[in-house]
Amino acid sequence: MSSDGTQANFLIDHAALRTSHGLDEATFEDVRFVGEVLIARIPELIDDFYVWLETFPEFERFLSDPQLLARLKRQQHDYWRDFLGATVDEAYVERRRLIGQVHARIELGLLIYLLAMEFVSAWMLRAIDADARLSARPSAALSIRRLISFDSAVVVDTYGARTAQSLESHRARLHEIAGVMQAVTEGDLDHRIAPSGTDDLLGATLNDMVRSLRNIAREMELIAKGDYSADPAPRSEKDRLGVSLQAMTRALRDAAARNERQVWIAETQTALGRAMSGNPSLRELSQRVLSLLCRSLDAQVGVQYVLESGGSTLRLAGSYAAGADAPATIELGQGLVGQAALEARRIIVTDIPEDSIRIQWGAGAALPRQLVIFPLIHDGVVRGAIELGAFARFTPRQLELVDIVAASVAQAIEAAQSRAKIEELLEESRAQGEELTAQQEELRQVNETLEERTHALELQRESLLATEVALRQKATELERASRYKSEFLANMSHELRTPLNSALILAKLLADNKSKNLTAEQVKYAQSITSAGNDLLALIDDILDLSKIEAGKIDLELEPIPIIPLANALERRFEPLATERKLELRIIVDPRCPETIEADGQRLHQILSNLLSNAVKFTEAGRVRLTVEPHDERRLAFTVQDTGIGIAADQHEVIFQAFRQANGSTNRKFGGTGLGLSISREFAALLGGELRLRSAPGEGSAFTLLLPLRANAVPAARAPAPAAAPPPPASVEAFAPAIEDDRTSIDDPRRFVLIVEDDPLFAQILRDLARELGFKCIVAGTADEALRLASAFRPEAVVLDIGLPDRSGLTVLELLKRDPAMRHAPIHIVSVHDYQQVALEMGAVGYILKPAKREHLVCAFRLLEERLSRERGSILIVEDEGMQRDALIDLLATEGTDIVAVETAEGALEKLRDQRFDCVVLDLMLPGVSGFELLGELSRNERHSLPPVIVYTARSLTIDEEQELRRLSRSIIIKGARSPERLIEEVTLFLHQAESKLSPEQQHMLELARSRESALDGRRILLVEDDVRNIFSLTAMLEREGAKALIARTGREALECLDREASIDFILMDIMMPEMDGLEAIRQIRARKEFAFVPIIALTAKAMSDDRENCLEAGANDYVAKPIDVEKLLSSMRVWMPK
């Protein structure tokens, strides 16, 4: 705008432009002449132009819309037709100025426009040069350029004029805005500017700002007057003033509402306190409370229930506008009222059931819109509950009031109840006072009668006291007799086992006849003595079982017992006996039976074994059958049926009595003590079951054991006397893990493994893994069962546990390696006990400590597989003397064995680096690097394989040399051999060679080595035993094996003997001895540093179930129960004897 308000004109007159560009009629004639030729090529010009224009960024910015591009091309076509027409009048110029205005409005730069006009000019000049007619008219090209220059000047002039006008307009606008801003800074918010158009962003923003400030000022005025109802919204997240104003308004509004709520609650509490004041009755109190609450909370209906003192019933105490439908009583937990009182929490219900309380008026009734039920609690005790209903929803402040006044109402109810109780008690007291007066006279009369009766009762009481004293004396005598009997049986066990021990040992020595000085008949006599002694031992065990039952000392170990494996174990045990007596033995398990029954496995096995043993014993022909089937839903029936002699009806109860038989005469056909069935019935009762009998003479017998599927054990009645007889050792069968194996389906003896493991679960894991790796397997749970199975099945490999229930697994390892038929079988140890060094020296191929990972167990089976598949063994001989080296090669050469001999330690190291050997035979006295240095290098260098080393030397080693070998043996298996026979034995042990592959001479030498019991030969053994008969028998056995026995008769004498004799190799320690028992003696021996590692085997005749643990805990290496099995004792001594 100009200073006078008129629009300034910045355009150059078009006539002046024509003159300045030299445009005349001749110029126009030239252009029209060119147009006649080029007008048809305008589409080509436009296409070339847009190909050129696409290289500029403005193309994408302004011409990306296809419709706009098509329209623009049409307009350009009209433009160039107009140009080539060369009618340059005022209308022509206005059309060019319009183009300039458009360019200015869309802010398209002049440079791109000028470049575009230059492109068209160049295109037309090329077209003129290419056309003969046009090129023949030299002025045509100049005229075209002049007119294009003129068009460009018009557009540029228009663009500039438009830009100048815009700048002038902005300047005026800014001046107007500055005036408004000045007013705002002075606090005048009534000014605004008129928008210059829809795109006047600055003006609109300024007006918004002024309007916002004006709104804020108005809100502040309302707040100053106490009106907080407005909620001014911020204009954006960054509107700090608006956000702060909104927050301030809300805070003030909340504070005002909070103050109002608190005042209202306080006023209502005060009114409620006035209503409950005085001493109203419970019903009057309830009516006052409901009336005030319903008015204050805008509730249209309400009921109040009060909990009866000491009861669980809520009784209706008051109502407000409620009809007769409200129940008079409600139990705790019944309905919403009962549930609110039971849970001590408020309940709000919006969806009201049709059968709920209704709001009634004269014309009808309707359901409330919302119910609130809240308990009345004081000091944590529920006193009642109130239910209120309203057509409108309860507000938060109304619910807050409910929560606040509930305790006050409950306290008032408690006070009203207390007043009512006091009034009731006062009334009752008055009535009782009157009644008491009347009763006093009656009591006086009754008292006289009672005094007479009291005198009579006193005489009667004295008589009863005398009788009680007599009964107590008899009970004491019975208790003493029971204790004497239990102590007698326990002591008798020891006294019977002690001589029996000597008899069995001496009979075994005679039966072995190693001196070959007894006739065959005399050997038979000795065997008969052994058999009779074992029968006597079984009788002692039965007596001890019976005494334990009577003394209440039976402890049951309940566990799930698999039924199928139990049946299989019984069948394996009694099949040979039945076959020997030509009887058919059948064991049938009903498919309906569960997999397991919960019971004491040892006791169940003992009952069934006794029943089967009797059936086989008393049946001369026919069959014996064990049937296992469900008796009902809760019990299982084990029925042992035979075709034997049968039992008369009048003897059915007799046979279950201790020491009684159906035929008790001296000339009866069948022997026995008559204890088995008595013990079996007692065990059945302890397991929560019963033992039934169905029999008749000549028709056989059927004994049925009924046991619950789930343990329902009856605890034994404990006798007062603690000295119950000790239990017998558990039978081997009782410990057998009752799991299924492959003993009936062995098709490939080369992949047949024996698993010895007492833990049934871990045994199943090993069995399943063995099957997974392609092995067949049999499973044993004890050492004795393992030896029996090994003898019967001859497995090719063994996986062995150490901690077995009857004896150490090391004893099993030793016995298997002494058995010519099993010596070659590779044995891998898997145990929780760390006896790795001992086991590997005894010939085990590997050792894994429990708990073992699956991959370690797989490696163990792979090692066994590798040993079984190995066809040849390899021996490295390290000997510098040529003749001796050749002699060793000849001595050890066998079919399937490769022998490599070297002269020096360096040669041995080289061979060990390049080759794997099963064992090394080493002479310690080597040239250069000695055998000791070679062993030291092997123990330090992990690159060398470490096979077992057999030190073969004829001379005795010095003490220092023995200590050095002992130190090195911590990392290498080192054994000594001082004779060719012993060398062959040790080499075949580590090669796992079958003796059948040895030459006859080698087999003879191996037999000779075994006949010389080197483990005991020359050893000094301390025997600690107080019984002279056992001393005699054990000394004879030890001296026969080449050992020297030193005798001590008490634990104290043993300690004194060790003080005198420091070079003791082994100790056999009895447990029950005078002065100091064996357990205390073992503890004191272990406390002495010099005897901390001397092997000790405990011997005892008590056979208590926990004796083994007590002995091992005291420090013993192993435990052997009397009567002593000589072979077991010798095997255990060979295991623990220091090498």
Order of alpha helices (4+ residues) and beta strands (2+ residues): alpha-alpha-alpha-alpha-alpha-alpha-alpha-alpha-alpha-alpha-alpha-alpha-beta-beta-beta-alpha-beta-beta-beta-beta-beta-alpha-alpha-beta-alpha-beta-beta-alpha-beta-beta-alpha-beta-beta-alpha-beta-alpha-beta-alpha-beta-alpha-beta-alpha-beta-alpha-beta-alpha-beta-alpha-beta-alpha-beta-alpha-beta-alpha-alpha-beta-alpha-beta-alpha-beta-alpha-beta-alpha-beta-alpha
